[in-house]
Amino acid sequence: MSASQHGQGGGRPTGLHVATIAYGGLLWDAYLDFVDDPRRSRSFRARIRFERTAPDGTAVTAETAVIVIEDSYEEAVAKVRAMDDRQLQALLRSALPDGDT
């Protein structure tokens, strides 16, 4: 089953919510977004997207590169859900532009 069969169709991906973490005094939601790669159709590749709501109500988003590559959807989800807050905070910090929180 491909990532697109798990709700990752065209348009903005919905992602799978995997955690809520605190960083910089703010709460961030972490989502696992699967990316189709026609050259590697038998692997499940995903990035982690972080989102929070800014004071003006707009969404603030940061995402990693594709960092999860597993043989199954379940293994990819389990790998990210096994990450602790410290690991997710480090990934968020690396995905944010300098000076952003």
TIKEGU-264135 format. One record per residue (C-alpha): residue number from 1; residue in three letters; x, y, z. Coordinates in Angstrom, 3 decimals, always signed. Each point is the difference from the previous one (the first is absolute). Last residue first. Layout:
<atoms>
ATOM   k   r        x        y        z
ATOM NUM Ala        X        Y        Z
...
</atoms>
This chain:
<atoms>
ATOM   k   r        x        y        z
ATOM 101 Thr  +10.447  +30.101  +17.727
ATOM 100 Asp   +1.844   +1.720   -2.827
ATOM  99 Gly   +3.469   +1.571   +0.326
ATOM  98 Asp   +1.656   -2.073   -2.706
ATOM  97 Pro   -2.589   -1.671   -2.258
ATOM  96 Leu   -1.652   -3.008   +1.617
ATOM  95 Ala   +0.680   -3.543   -1.231
ATOM  94 Ser   +3.022   -0.648   +2.252
ATOM  93 Arg   -1.907   +1.182   +3.081
ATOM  92 Leu   -2.927   -2.260   -0.918
ATOM  91 Leu   +2.312   -3.005   -0.346
ATOM  90 Ala   +1.616   +0.795   +3.351
ATOM  89 Gln   -3.423   +0.392   +1.622
ATOM  88 Leu   -1.063   -3.370   -1.440
ATOM  87 Gln   +3.063   -1.679   +1.512
ATOM  86 Arg   -0.555   +1.611   +3.399
ATOM  85 Asp   -3.700   -0.845   -0.043
ATOM  84 Asp   +0.724   -3.727   -0.419
ATOM  83 Met   +0.016   -1.879   -3.286
ATOM  82 Ala   -1.818   -3.351   +0.082
ATOM  81 Arg   -2.983   +1.506   -1.820
ATOM  80 Val   +2.300   +0.782   -2.915
ATOM  79 Lys   +1.310   -3.551   -0.391
ATOM  78 Ala   -3.436   -1.533   +0.607
ATOM  77 Val   -1.539   +2.036   -2.836
ATOM  76 Ala   +2.713   -1.059   -2.443
ATOM  75 Glu   -0.214   -3.639   +1.091
ATOM  74 Glu   -3.792   +0.010   -0.450
ATOM  73 Tyr   +0.221   +1.477   -3.497
ATOM  72 Ser   +2.406   -2.742   -1.019
ATOM  71 Asp   +3.555   -0.455   -1.293
ATOM  70 Glu   +1.306   +3.159   +1.670
ATOM  69 Ile   +1.514   +3.333   -0.958
ATOM  68 Val   -0.498   +2.862   +2.460
ATOM  67 Ile   +2.166   +3.095   -0.467
ATOM  66 Val   -1.598   +1.668   -3.015
ATOM  65 Ala   +0.994   +3.616   +0.607
ATOM  64 Thr   -1.352   +1.582   +3.130
ATOM  63 Glu   -2.977   +2.289   +0.208
ATOM  62 Ala   -0.907   +3.358   +1.483
ATOM  61 Thr   -3.466   +1.561   +0.076
ATOM  60 Val   -1.514   +3.069   +1.654
ATOM  59 Ala   -3.759   +0.224   -0.478
ATOM  58 Thr   -1.671   +3.392   +0.150
ATOM  57 Gly   -2.211   +0.988   +2.927
ATOM  56 Asp   +1.635   +3.363   +0.742
ATOM  55 Pro   +1.675   -1.493   +3.099
ATOM  54 Ala   +1.624   -2.692   -2.183
ATOM  53 Thr   -1.500   -3.504   -0.107
ATOM  52 Arg   +2.427   -2.904   +0.123
ATOM  51 Glu   +1.147   -2.595   -2.494
ATOM  50 Phe   +2.846   -2.494   -0.348
ATOM  49 Arg   +0.376   -2.255   -3.040
ATOM  48 Ile   +2.043   -3.198   +0.207
ATOM  47 Arg   +1.103   -1.506   -3.296
ATOM  46 Ala   -0.896   -3.353   -1.474
ATOM  45 Arg   +1.152   -2.835   -2.223
ATOM  44 Phe   -1.710   -3.387   -0.087
ATOM  43 Ser   +1.900   -2.429   -2.174
ATOM  42 Arg   -1.123   -2.285   -2.823
ATOM  41 Ser   -0.590   +2.741   -2.565
ATOM  40 Arg   +3.589   +1.186   +0.081
ATOM  39 Arg   +0.459   +1.707   -3.373
ATOM  38 Pro   -3.623   +1.185   +0.043
ATOM  37 Asp   +0.647   +1.875   +3.257
ATOM  36 Asp   -3.216   +0.825   +1.836
ATOM  35 Val   +0.405   +2.194   +3.069
ATOM  34 Phe   -1.655   -0.780   +3.320
ATOM  33 Asp   -0.666   +2.814   +2.458
ATOM  32 Leu   +0.384   -0.836   +3.700
ATOM  31 Tyr   -1.446   +2.777   +2.106
ATOM  30 Ala   +1.356   +1.805   +3.065
ATOM  29 Asp   -2.137   +2.522   +1.873
ATOM  28 Trp   +1.859   +2.889   +1.638
ATOM  27 Leu   -0.789   +1.598   +3.355
ATOM  26 Leu   +1.837   +3.207   +0.837
ATOM  25 Gly   +2.460   +1.031   +2.734
ATOM  24 Gly   +2.912   -0.315   -2.424
ATOM  23 Tyr   -0.841   -3.648   -0.589
ATOM  22 Ala   -2.772   -2.092   +1.525
ATOM  21 Ile   -0.973   -3.204   -1.788
ATOM  20 Thr   -3.158   -1.532   -1.424
ATOM  19 Ala   +0.480   -3.360   -1.650
ATOM  18 Val   -0.699   -2.364   -2.909
ATOM  17 His   -2.789   +1.654   -1.992
ATOM  16 Leu   -0.172   -1.773   -3.359
ATOM  15 Gly   +0.259   +2.278   -2.981
ATOM  14 Thr   -2.720   +2.033   -1.697
ATOM  13 Pro   +1.972   +0.593   -3.145
ATOM  12 Arg   -0.754   +3.215   -1.885
ATOM  11 Gly   -1.165   -0.797   -3.504
ATOM  10 Gly   +0.014   -3.450   -1.567
ATOM   9 Gly   -0.419   -3.166   +2.028
ATOM   8 Gln   +1.621   -0.988   +3.254
ATOM   7 Gly   -2.928   -1.690   +1.728
ATOM   6 His   +1.635   -3.363   +0.674
ATOM   5 Gln   -0.384   -1.253   -3.577
ATOM   4 Ser   +2.381   +2.738   -1.111
ATOM   3 Ala   +2.657   -1.534   +2.256
ATOM   2 Ser   -0.055   -3.124   -2.146
ATOM   1 Met   -1.458   -3.372   +0.951
</atoms>
